[in-house]
Amino acid sequence: MAEGVSLGKGAWDCDANKEIPADKEAEVFEEIATMELPFEGIPTVPPRKDRDHMVFFCGGCRYRVTAAPDWSVGRVKQALWAGGIARSNKPPERRATPGLQRWEDLALIYAGQLLDDNDKPMAEYHVPPGCQCLIAIEGAKLDSGKPDPDSAYWN
């Protein structure tokens, strides 16, 4: 594997603390089109069946972790941390922020909403089981005000 994480590439299994091979990503993330629910004779990706894992985008990589809506935000952050999300840190000389040093440095976002209370269950933020569209980001990046909330960076 190449050192570091490239934007738009790579996936990491936090439960096993190892890389998900590129040729297995579609299977692991249930992205294989089938004829289960075709659209005008065209295969489509059926609804996901895995409700035991959530997926977080961080630094251009997808992080898959066992988590449930009844888990607290802090518990999910701890699972991501134990599973190796700190590997998303850029080398110190390329950082404008301190980087992820501990699980408390993580900020989680769902549907544009910051999950800002570590004691609240994910469900109170309306995160569904098996959600695969969450963001994990270094909290210091959000606190810095850069990029601007209206920046195209977020599009």
VOBA-1610 file (N, C-alpha, C; in pm, whole numbers, padded with zeros to 5 digits, always signed):
BEGIN
Met+00084-00119+00000Met+00000+00000+00000Met+00088+00124+00000Ala+00044+00225-00072Ala+00116+00352-00073Ala+00103+00419+00063Glu+00203+00494+00099Glu+00200+00562+00227Glu+00099+00675+00226Gly+00023+00689+00334Gly-00075+00795+00345Gly-00203+00760+00272Val-00295+00854+00272Val-00425+00834+00211Val-00441+00939+00102Ser-00482+00895-00016Ser-00506+00988-00126Ser-00653+01025-00130Leu-00683+01146-00175Leu-00822+01188-00184Leu-00898+01096-00279Gly-01015+01052-00233Gly-01100+00970-00317Gly-01057+00827-00331Lys-00960+00784-00252Lys-00910+00648-00266Lys-00897+00582-00130Gly-00921+00454-00129Gly-00892+00375-00012Gly-01010+00357+00082Ala-01002+00248+00154Ala-01103+00216+00254Ala-01034+00140+00366Trp-01085+00157+00487Trp-01022+00101+00605Trp-01129+00033+00691Asp-01100-00088+00734Asp-01189-00162+00824Asp-01141-00136+00966Cys-01215-00055+01040Cys-01176-00020+01176Cys-01190-00138+01273Asp-01277-00233+01243Asp-01293-00349+01331Asp-01170-00439+01324Ala-01113-00452+01205Ala-00994-00536+01187Ala-00866-00453+01189Asn-00880-00319+01188Asn-00767-00226+01183Asn-00675-00259+01066Lys-00738-00272+00947Lys-00659-00300+00827Lys-00731-00245+00704Glu-00653-00232+00598Glu-00705-00180+00473Glu-00804-00277+00411Ile-00907-00223+00348Ile-01000-00302+00268Ile-00944-00299+00126Pro-00908-00414+00069Pro-00851-00413-00066Pro-00947-00349-00166Ala-00891-00275-00260Ala-00972-00203-00358Ala-01067-00296-00432Asp-01025-00419-00461Asp-01111-00511-00535Asp-01224-00568-00450Lys-01224-00540-00319Lys-01329-00589-00228Lys-01424-00477-00182Glu-01390-00352-00214Glu-01469-00239-00165Glu-01616-00247-00205Ala-01643-00275-00331Ala-01783-00279-00378Ala-01862-00385-00302Glu-01800-00496-00274Glu-01867-00603-00198Glu-01888-00562-00053Val-01784-00511+00011Val-01792-00472+00152Val-01895-00362+00175Phe-01900-00265+00084Phe-01991-00152+00099Phe-02126-00174+00028Glu-02148-00296-00019Glu-02274-00334-00084Glu-02310-00241-00200Glu-02216-00228-00294Glu-02234-00139-00408Glu-02238-00213-00540Ile-02272-00340-00539Ile-02275-00420-00660Ile-02416-00421-00716Ala-02430-00377-00839Ala-02560-00374-00905Ala-02606-00517-00934Thr-02735-00540-00910Thr-02794-00671-00936Thr-02928-00651-01006Met-02990-00761-01040Met-03124-00756-01100Met-03232-00772-00993Glu-03194-00760-00865Glu-03291-00771-00756Glu-03402-00667-00769Leu-03366-00544-00803Leu-03462-00434-00824Leu-03423-00358-00951Pro-03443-00420-01067Pro-03399-00354-01190Pro-03484-00231-01223Phe-03423-00140-01297Phe-03494-00023-01347Phe-03494-00034-01499Glu-03610-00056-01556Glu-03625-00071-01701Glu-03524-00171-01757Gly-03509-00283-01686Gly-03419-00390-01732Gly-03272-00366-01703Ile-03242-00259-01631Ile-03103-00226-01598Ile-03076-00264-01452Pro-02965-00333-01425Pro-02933-00367-01286Pro-02912-00240-01202Thr-02954-00245-01077Thr-02934-00134-00984Thr-02873-00189-00855Val-02822-00099-00774Val-02769-00139-00644Val-02889-00151-00549Pro-02911-00271-00497Pro-03027-00288-00407Pro-03004-00221-00272Pro-03111-00204-00194Pro-03095-00148-00060Pro-02994-00230+00021Arg-02918-00162+00101Arg-02817-00231+00183Arg-02882-00315+00291Lys-02819-00427+00320Lys-02869-00518+00423Lys-02789-00506+00554Asp-02665-00455+00542Asp-02577-00443+00659Asp-02619-00323+00743Arg-02676-00351+00858Arg-02719-00245+00951Arg-02628-00238+01073Asp-02522-00319+01073Asp-02432-00326+01188Asp-02311-00235+01177His-02287-00178+01059His-02169-00094+01037His-02210+00044+00989Met-02130+00142+01023Met-02144+00277+00970Met-02016+00310+00896Val-02027+00403+00803Val-01911+00441+00722Val-01890+00591+00732Phe-01766+00629+00760Phe-01728+00769+00777Phe-01623+00804+00672Phe-01640+00920+00608Phe-01538+00972+00517Phe-01445+01061+00599Cys-01316+01038+00583Cys-01216+01119+00654Cys-01090+01124+00569Gly-01049+01242+00531Gly-00926+01257+00454Gly-00928+01183+00322Gly-01044+01169+00260Gly-01054+01103+00131Gly-01065+00952+00138Cys-01072+00897+00256Cys-01080+00753+00275Cys-01211+00718+00346Arg-01263+00600+00317Arg-01384+00553+00387Arg-01341+00463+00503Tyr-01397+00491+00619Tyr-01369+00412+00740Tyr-01497+00340+00781Arg-01492+00207+00781Arg-01607+00122+00816Arg-01588+00073+00959Val-01691+00091+01040Val-01680+00054+01181Val-01814-00001+01230Thr-01808-00099+01319Thr-01930-00147+01383Thr-01982-00035+01472Ala-02108+00001+01454Ala-02170+00107+01534Ala-02322+00098+01517Ala-02393+00144+01615Ala-02540+00141+01611Ala-02595+00276+01655Pro-02717+00308+01612Pro-02776+00436+01649Pro-02790+00456+01800Asp-02797+00347+01877Asp-02810+00365+02022Asp-02675+00387+02090Trp-02566+00379+02014Trp-02434+00410+02069Trp-02421+00561+02086Ser-02347+00603+02187Ser-02321+00746+02204Ser-02222+00792+02098Val-02224+00920+02068Val-02129+00979+01974Val-01986+00950+02021Gly-01961+00964+02150Gly-01828+00937+02204Gly-01785+00792+02184Arg-01877+00699+02200Arg-01843+00557+02181Arg-01806+00530+02035Val-01876+00593+01942Val-01843+00575+01800Val-01706+00636+01771Lys-01679+00755+01825Lys-01548+00817+01806Lys-01437+00726+01860Gln-01462+00666+01976Gln-01363+00576+02036Gln-01339+00454+01948Ala-01447+00401+01888Ala-01433+00285+01799Ala-01353+00322+01673Leu-01378+00441+01620Leu-01301+00488+01504Leu-01153+00505+01542Trp-01130+00563+01659Trp-00993+00585+01705Trp-00920+00452+01725Ala-00984+00359+01793Ala-00922+00228+01817Ala-00898+00154+01685Gly-00982+00184+01586Gly-00971+00117+01457Gly-00872+00177+01361Gly-00807+00286+01399Gly-00699+00339+01317Gly-00727+00464+01236Ile-00829+00541+01272Ile-00860+00662+01193Ile-00748+00766+01201Ala-00660+00757+01299Ala-00549+00852+01310Ala-00454+00842+01191Arg-00465+00733+01115Arg-00381+00719+00995Arg-00413+00825+00890Ser-00527+00893+00907Ser-00566+00999+00813Ser-00484+01126+00832Asn-00408+01135+00941Asn-00326+01253+00967Asn-00223+01272+00856Lys-00206+01396+00813Lys-00098+01429+00721Lys+00031+01433+00803Pro+00146+01422+00737Pro+00272+01439+00810Pro+00274+01576+00879Pro+00337+01585+00996Pro+00337+01712+01072Pro+00378+01834+00991Glu+00474+01820+00902Glu+00521+01935+00824Glu+00419+01981+00719Arg+00315+01901+00694Arg+00213+01937+00595Arg+00080+01973+00660Arg+00077+01987+00791Arg-00047+02017+00863Arg-00057+02165+00901Ala-00179+02215+00895Ala-00206+02350+00944Ala-00271+02342+01083Thr-00299+02222+01128Thr-00362+02197+01258Thr-00281+02089+01330Pro-00309+02066+01457Pro-00231+01966+01532Pro-00248+01822+01484Gly-00357+01793+01413Gly-00383+01655+01372Gly-00463+01583+01480Leu-00503+01461+01449Leu-00577+01380+01545Leu-00478+01319+01643Gln-00489+01358+01769Gln-00399+01307+01873Gln-00470+01210+01967Arg-00603+01223+01977Arg-00683+01135+02063Arg-00826+01137+02010Trp-00909+01046+02057Trp-01045+01034+02002Trp-01126+01162+02020Glu-01098+01238+02124Glu-01172+01362+02149Glu-01147+01468+02041Asp-01042+01451+01962Asp-01011+01546+01854Asp-01102+01527+01733Leu-01173+01416+01728Leu-01263+01389+01615Leu-01392+01469+01626Ala-01439+01515+01513Ala-01573+01575+01503Ala-01648+01490+01400Leu-01773+01458+01430Leu-01855+01379+01339Leu-01968+01466+01286Ile-02001+01445+01158Ile-02105+01523+01093Ile-02199+01427+01021Tyr-02328+01451+01035Tyr-02429+01376+00961Tyr-02533+01476+00908Ala-02563+01466+00781Ala-02663+01553+00717Ala-02637+01700+00747Gly-02510+01740+00745Gly-02473+01878+00768Gly-02477+01922+00913Gln-02509+01830+01003Gln-02521+01862+01145Gln-02402+01806+01222Leu-02339+01891+01301Leu-02230+01848+01386Leu-02285+01768+01503Leu-02234+01649+01521Leu-02274+01563+01633Leu-02186+01603+01750Asp-02227+01707+01821Asp-02138+01776+01913Asp-02148+01734+02060Asp-02232+01639+02091Asp-02244+01596+02231Asp-02201+01449+02240Asn-02085+01426+02299Asn-02031+01290+02307Asn-02119+01194+02387Asp-02207+01246+02470Asp-02292+01161+02553Asp-02426+01126+02487Lys-02461+01197+02381Lys-02589+01174+02313Lys-02578+01052+02222Pro-02686+00974+02214Pro-02686+00863+02118Pro-02692+00916+01975Met-02636+00841+01883Met-02638+00878+01741Met-02782+00897+01693Ala-02874+00818+01746Ala-03015+00824+01705Ala-03076+00962+01730Glu-03028+01032+01833Glu-03083+01166+01860Glu-03045+01266+01752Tyr-02947+01230+01670Tyr-02910+01312+01554Tyr-02973+01253+01427His-03061+01156+01444His-03134+01091+01334His-03045+01008+01243Val-02932+00958+01296Val-02845+00871+01217Val-02909+00732+01212Pro-02938+00682+01091Pro-03004+00551+01080Pro-02904+00436+01093Pro-02954+00316+01123Pro-02866+00199+01127Pro-02802+00177+00990Gly-02675+00141+00990Gly-02606+00112+00865Gly-02574+00233+00780Cys-02579+00352+00837Cys-02555+00475+00762Cys-02413+00474+00702Gln-02405+00511+00574Gln-02275+00512+00507Gln-02238+00650+00454Cys-02299+00753+00509Cys-02270+00888+00458Cys-02243+00986+00572Leu-02147+00950+00656Leu-02107+01036+00767Leu-01968+01091+00740Ile-01936+01200+00806Ile-01804+01261+00794Ile-01737+01257+00931Ala-01610+01222+00930Ala-01525+01235+01049Ala-01414+01332+01010Ile-01393+01433+01091Ile-01295+01536+01059Ile-01229+01582+01189Glu-01109+01628+01178Glu-01040+01684+01295Glu-01117+01808+01340Gly-01157+01809+01466Gly-01234+01922+01519Gly-01163+02055+01502Ala-01030+02056+01511Ala-00953+02181+01496Ala-00971+02241+01358Lys-00997+02159+01258Lys-01021+02211+01123Lys-01152+02288+01119Leu-01253+02237+01188Leu-01381+02307+01194Leu-01369+02435+01275Asp-01296+02428+01386Asp-01280+02543+01474Asp-01201+02656+01408Ser-01115+02622+01311Ser-01030+02723+01248Ser-01108+02816+01156Gly-01229+02774+01114Gly-01307+02855+01023Gly-01262+02843+00879Lys-01166+02755+00853Lys-01117+02733+00716Lys-01140+02587+00682Pro-01193+02553+00571Pro-01247+02647+00475Pro-01376+02712+00526Asp-01408+02825+00468Asp-01529+02896+00502Asp-01651+02804+00483Pro-01748+02810+00572Pro-01867+02722+00560Pro-01938+02734+00425Asp-01923+02847+00356Asp-01987+02864+00225Asp-01895+02826+00109Ser-01776+02776+00141Ser-01678+02740+00038Ser-01725+02623-00046Ala-01681+02621-00171Ala-01711+02509-00261Ala-01647+02380-00210Tyr-01552+02391-00116Tyr-01487+02273-00056Tyr-01591+02175-00004Trp-01702+02224+00047Trp-01803+02140+00109Trp-01902+02083+00008Asn-01897+02128-00117Asn-01992+02079-00219Asn-01954+01941-00266
//
